[in-house]
C-alpha cells in the first residue's frame, strides 16, 4: 500500500511542495519508494509554480533518507527546519 500526500506552502522563492509517503513493510526494499519519489520529482519539474520539494524523515529511517538523496534532495541546514526526531530534506527545482 502506498500513501502519498502533498501540502503546498509559500516560501520566499516560490511554492514549496511537501512530500510524504508510507510503504507497507512487506513492500520495503523493492524500489517502490524510489520510483514514487522519482515520478513525483519529474511531475513537479513540469509545474512552473513549484520551486522546491521538501520531505521530512525520521532520524531512524535510513532507507527514506537514501531515497531522498538518490533523487537529489539535500539536508536542509536551517535550524528552525530541523526537529529533534526528524530531518528535513529539500530539492530546489528553480
ROSE-4610 file (N, C-alpha, C; in Angstrom, 1 decimal, always signed):
// ROSE-4610
residu = [X/X/X/X/X/X/X/X/X/X/X/X/X/X/X/X/X/X/X/X/X/X/X/X/X/X/X/X/X/X/X/X/X/X/X/X/X/X/X/X/X/X/X/X/X/X/X/X/X/X/X/X/X/X/X/X/X/X/X/X/X/X/X/X/X/X/X/X/X/X/X/X/X/X/X/X/X/X/X/X/X/X/X/X/X/X/X/X/X/X/X/X/X/X/X/X/X/X/X/X/X/X/X/X/X/X/X/X/X/X/X/X/X/X/X/X/X/X/X/X/X/X/X/X/X/X/X/X/X/X/X/X/X/X/X/X/X/X/X/X/X/X/X/X/X/X/X/X/X/X/X/X/X/X/X/X/X/X/X/X/X/X/X/X/X/X/X/X/X/X/X/X/X/X/X/X/X/X/X/X/X/X/X/X/X/X/X/X/X/X/X/X/X/X/X/X/X/X/X/X/X/X/X/X/X/X/X/X/X/X/X/X/X/X/X/X/X/X/X/X/X/X/X/X/X/X/X/X/X/X/X/X/X/X/X/X/X/X/X/X/X/X/X/X/X/X/X/X/X/X/X/X/X/X/X/X/X/X/X/X/X/X/X/X/X/X/X/X/X/X/X/X/X/X/X/X/X/X/X/X/X/X]
num = [1/1/1/2/2/2/3/3/3/4/4/4/5/5/5/6/6/6/7/7/7/8/8/8/9/9/9/10/10/10/11/11/11/12/12/12/13/13/13/14/14/14/15/15/15/16/16/16/17/17/17/18/18/18/19/19/19/20/20/20/21/21/21/22/22/22/23/23/23/24/24/24/25/25/25/26/26/26/27/27/27/28/28/28/29/29/29/30/30/30/31/31/31/32/32/32/33/33/33/34/34/34/35/35/35/36/36/36/37/37/37/38/38/38/39/39/39/40/40/40/41/41/41/42/42/42/43/43/43/44/44/44/45/45/45/46/46/46/47/47/47/48/48/48/49/49/49/50/50/50/51/51/51/52/52/52/53/53/53/54/54/54/55/55/55/56/56/56/57/57/57/58/58/58/59/59/59/60/60/60/61/61/61/62/62/62/63/63/63/64/64/64/65/65/65/66/66/66/67/67/67/68/68/68/69/69/69/70/70/70/71/71/71/72/72/72/73/73/73/74/74/74/75/75/75/76/76/76/77/77/77/78/78/78/79/79/79/80/80/80/81/81/81/82/82/82/83/83/83/84/84/84/85/85/85/86/86/86/87/87/87/88/88/88/89/89/89/90/90/90/91/91/91/92/92/92/93/93/93/94/94/94]
x = [+0.8/+0.0/+0.9/+0.5/+1.3/+0.3/+0.8/+0.0/+1.0/+0.5/+1.4/+0.5/+1.0/+0.3/+1.2/+0.7/+1.5/+0.7/+1.5/+1.0/+1.8/+1.1/+1.8/+2.0/+3.2/+3.5/+4.2/+3.9/+4.6/+5.9/+7.0/+8.2/+8.8/+9.9/+10.5/+10.8/+11.1/+11.5/+10.4/+9.2/+8.1/+7.3/+6.7/+5.9/+6.8/+6.7/+7.4/+6.3/+6.5/+5.5/+6.1/+5.4/+5.9/+5.4/+6.3/+6.1/+6.1/+5.1/+5.1/+4.6/+5.1/+4.7/+4.8/+4.1/+4.1/+4.1/+5.1/+5.1/+4.9/+4.0/+3.8/+5.1/+5.3/+6.6/+6.9/+5.9/+6.1/+6.6/+6.5/+6.9/+8.3/+8.9/+10.1/+11.2/+12.2/+13.3/+13.1/+11.9/+11.6/+11.7/+12.1/+12.3/+11.1/+10.0/+8.7/+8.8/+9.5/+9.6/+10.5/+11.6/+12.4/+11.6/+10.9/+10.1/+9.0/+8.3/+7.3/+7.9/+9.0/+9.6/+10.1/+10.8/+11.3/+10.2/+9.1/+8.0/+7.4/+7.3/+6.8/+7.7/+9.0/+10.0/+9.9/+9.7/+9.5/+8.3/+7.2/+6.0/+6.1/+6.8/+7.0/+7.8/+8.8/+9.7/+8.8/+7.7/+6.9/+6.0/+5.8/+4.9/+5.7/+5.3/+6.1/+5.9/+4.9/+4.7/+5.5/+6.1/+6.8/+8.3/+8.8/+10.2/+11.0/+10.4/+11.2/+10.2/+10.8/+10.1/+10.8/+10.0/+10.5/+10.0/+10.8/+10.3/+11.0/+10.2/+10.8/+10.9/+12.0/+12.3/+12.7/+12.1/+12.5/+14.0/+14.6/+16.1/+16.5/+15.6/+15.9/+15.5/+15.1/+14.7/+15.8/+16.8/+17.9/+17.5/+16.6/+16.1/+15.5/+14.6/+14.0/+14.9/+15.9/+17.0/+17.7/+18.0/+18.7/+17.8/+16.5/+15.6/+15.6/+15.5/+15.5/+16.9/+18.0/+19.3/+19.5/+19.0/+19.1/+18.4/+17.3/+16.5/+16.9/+18.1/+18.7/+18.4/+17.6/+17.3/+18.6/+18.7/+19.8/+19.2/+19.9/+19.5/+19.4/+18.3/+18.1/+19.0/+19.6/+20.5/+19.9/+18.7/+18.1/+17.7/+18.2/+18.0/+16.5/+15.7/+14.3/+13.5/+14.2/+13.5/+13.9/+14.7/+15.2/+14.7/+14.0/+13.5/+14.4/+14.1/+14.8/+14.7/+13.5/+13.3/+13.1/+13.2/+13.1/+14.2/+14.5/+15.3/+14.5/+14.7/+14.0/+15.0/+14.6/+15.4/+14.7/+15.4/+14.8/+15.5/+14.7/+15.2/+14.7/+15.7/+15.4/+15.2/+14.1/+13.9/+14.2/+14.2/+14.4/+15.6]
y = [-1.2/+0.0/+1.2/+2.2/+3.5/+4.6/+5.5/+6.7/+7.9/+8.8/+10.0/+11.2/+12.2/+13.4/+14.6/+15.7/+16.9/+18.1/+19.0/+20.2/+21.3/+22.3/+23.4/+24.5/+25.1/+26.2/+27.3/+28.5/+29.6/+29.8/+30.0/+30.4/+31.6/+32.1/+33.3/+33.1/+31.8/+31.6/+31.0/+31.0/+30.4/+29.4/+28.5/+27.5/+26.2/+25.8/+24.6/+23.6/+22.4/+21.3/+20.3/+19.8/+18.8/+17.5/+16.5/+15.2/+14.3/+13.4/+12.3/+11.0/+9.9/+8.6/+7.6/+6.5/+5.4/+4.1/+3.2/+2.0/+0.8/-0.1/-1.2/-2.0/-2.5/-3.2/-4.4/-5.1/-6.2/-5.8/-4.5/-4.0/-3.2/-3.2/-2.5/-3.2/-2.4/-2.9/-3.3/-2.9/-3.3/-2.1/-1.0/+0.2/+1.0/+0.7/+1.4/+2.8/+3.1/+4.5/+5.3/+4.7/+5.4/+5.8/+4.9/+5.1/+6.2/+6.1/+7.1/+8.5/+8.6/+9.9/+10.4/+9.6/+10.0/+10.5/+9.8/+10.2/+11.6/+11.7/+13.0/+14.1/+13.9/+14.9/+15.3/+14.4/+14.7/+15.5/+15.1/+15.9/+17.3/+17.5/+18.8/+19.7/+19.1/+19.8/+20.4/+19.8/+20.3/+21.4/+21.6/+22.6/+23.9/+24.9/+26.2/+26.9/+26.5/+27.2/+26.5/+25.4/+24.7/+25.0/+25.6/+25.9/+25.0/+24.2/+23.2/+22.2/+21.1/+20.0/+19.7/+19.6/+19.2/+17.9/+17.2/+15.9/+15.7/+15.4/+15.1/+13.6/+13.3/+11.9/+11.7/+10.6/+10.3/+9.9/+10.3/+10.1/+8.6/+7.7/+6.3/+5.6/+6.4/+5.9/+6.1/+5.3/+5.5/+5.2/+4.3/+3.9/+5.1/+5.8/+7.0/+8.1/+8.3/+9.3/+9.0/+7.7/+7.2/+7.5/+7.2/+7.5/+9.0/+9.9/+11.3/+11.7/+11.3/+11.7/+11.2/+9.9/+9.4/+10.2/+10.9/+11.7/+13.2/+13.5/+14.9/+15.7/+15.2/+16.0/+16.2/+17.4/+17.6/+18.0/+17.7/+18.0/+19.5/+20.0/+21.4/+21.9/+23.0/+23.5/+24.5/+25.0/+25.9/+25.3/+25.8/+25.2/+25.1/+26.1/+26.1/+25.0/+24.4/+23.4/+22.0/+21.8/+20.5/+20.3/+19.2/+18.9/+17.8/+17.5/+16.5/+15.1/+14.8/+13.4/+13.3/+14.4/+14.3/+15.3/+15.0/+15.9/+16.3/+17.5/+18.0/+18.0/+17.3/+17.3/+18.2/+18.8/+19.7/+19.5/+19.6/+19.6/+20.9/+21.8/+23.0/+22.8/+23.2/+23.0/+24.2/+25.4/+26.6/+27.4]
z = [+0.0/+0.0/+0.0/-0.8/-0.9/-0.6/+0.2/+0.5/+0.2/-0.7/-0.9/-0.7/-0.1/+0.1/-0.1/-0.5/-0.6/+0.1/+0.6/+1.2/+0.6/+0.0/-0.6/+0.5/+0.5/+1.4/+0.6/+0.9/+0.2/+0.9/+0.2/+0.8/+0.0/+0.3/-0.3/-1.8/-2.2/-3.6/-4.5/-4.0/-4.8/-3.9/-4.5/-3.8/-3.5/-2.3/-1.9/-1.7/-2.2/-2.0/-1.1/-0.1/+0.9/+0.5/+0.5/+0.1/+1.3/+1.4/+2.4/+1.8/+2.3/+1.7/+2.8/+2.6/+3.6/+2.7/+2.9/+2.2/+3.1/+2.8/+3.6/+3.8/+5.0/+5.4/+4.4/+4.0/+3.1/+1.7/+1.4/+0.1/+0.2/+1.4/+1.6/+0.7/+0.3/-0.4/-1.9/-2.4/-3.8/-4.8/-4.3/-5.1/-5.3/-4.6/-4.8/-4.4/-3.2/-2.8/-3.7/-4.2/-5.2/-6.4/-6.9/-8.1/-7.9/-6.7/-6.3/-6.3/-5.5/-5.4/-6.7/-7.5/-8.8/-9.7/-9.7/-10.5/-10.1/-8.8/-8.2/-8.5/-8.4/-8.8/-10.3/-11.1/-12.6/-12.8/-12.1/-12.3/-11.8/-10.6/-10.0/-11.0/-11.6/-12.5/-13.7/-14.1/-15.1/-14.7/-13.4/-12.8/-12.6/-13.3/-13.2/-11.9/-11.1/-9.8/-8.7/-8.9/-7.8/-7.9/-6.8/-6.8/-6.0/-5.1/-4.3/-3.7/-3.4/-2.7/-1.4/-0.3/+1.0/+1.5/+2.2/+2.8/+4.1/+5.2/+6.5/+6.6/+7.3/+7.5/+9.0/+9.6/+11.0/+11.0/+12.1/+12.3/+12.1/+12.5/+12.5/+11.1/+10.1/+8.8/+7.8/+7.8/+6.9/+5.4/+5.2/+3.9/+3.2/+3.9/+3.3/+3.1/+3.9/+3.7/+2.4/+2.2/+0.9/-0.3/-0.2/-1.3/-1.7/-0.7/-1.0/-1.6/-1.0/-1.5/-3.0/-3.2/-4.5/-5.6/-5.2/-6.0/-6.0/-5.4/-5.5/-4.3/-3.3/-2.1/-1.2/-0.6/+0.4/+1.7/+2.8/+4.1/+4.3/+4.8/+5.0/+6.2/+6.0/+7.0/+8.0/+7.7/+8.6/+9.9/+11.0/+12.3/+12.7/+12.3/+12.6/+11.8/+10.8/+10.0/+10.4/+11.4/+11.8/+13.2/+13.5/+14.8/+15.5/+16.7/+17.4/+16.9/+16.3/+15.8/+14.3/+13.6/+12.1/+11.5/+10.2/+9.4/+8.2/+7.8/+6.6/+5.4/+4.3/+3.1/+2.1/+1.2/+0.2/-1.1/-2.2/-3.5/-4.2/-4.5/-5.2/-6.7/-7.3/-8.7/-9.6/-9.0/-9.7/-9.2]
